[in-house]
């Protein structure tokens, strides 16, 4: 039984780490991919521990992130076709000002 608890704990830590990682993402496509992985990990964690509110939240976020990922991929493809030099940049870069 102890090994079952460990994999659930690992899933929770992985999910939390992925959410933290999304706050450092600058481009939308990688952000949505990491967010989707986080949703799956949290869903696994929530179902294993019978945590309905977390399971409902991340179950609802999966289609939202898929739709947003598709939109970001289409926008990226359109920008590249139009010759936009900033096609892969979705979030502003940091300025030199602290």
Secondary structure, DSSP 8 states (H G I E B T S, - for coil): -HHHHHHHHHHHHHHHHHHHHHTT--SHHHHHHHHHHHHHHHHHHHHHTT-HHHHHHHHHHHHHHHHHHHHHHHHHHHHHHTT-TTTT--S----S--
